[in-house]
Amino acid sequence: MIVTTVNTENAPAAIGPYSQATIYNSQAFVSGQLGLIPASGDFASDKVEDQARQALENLKAILDACGSSLNKVISVDVFLTDMNDFAKVNNVYSEFFSSHKPARAAVEVSALPKGGLVEIKCIAAI
């Protein structure tokens, strides 16, 4: 079993003892991404739409570092601190996944790291 970890400067550094992604068996397992700007580590803004957009940009950068892309995403998990933001996040999500629509789950959680409003993770083919 060969497992490869992936980290890129084009996405925020992990804020704990984990990697941005792990590759195994031609699949990339991308860790949950918050709406943090890679260079500063600050949230894109206090709006859920901006955080969702930045989280998806971070996801995209990690997928690129894995040799994958958004078009190869198999499954996405979205975590929201307020399910009332579901439609707002959906609008941003559709900018990144317009024709390709991977399987997805969206759940409300009581809190996210650093006080984030949304976190997004995925599994993609390489």
Secondary structure, 3 states (H helix, E strand, C coil): CCCEEECCCCCCCCCCCCCCEEEECCEEEEEEECCECCCCCCECCCCHHHHHHHHHHHHHHHHHHHCCCHHHEEEEEEEECCHHHHHHHHHHHHHHCCCCCCEEEEEECCCCHHHCCEEEEEEEEC
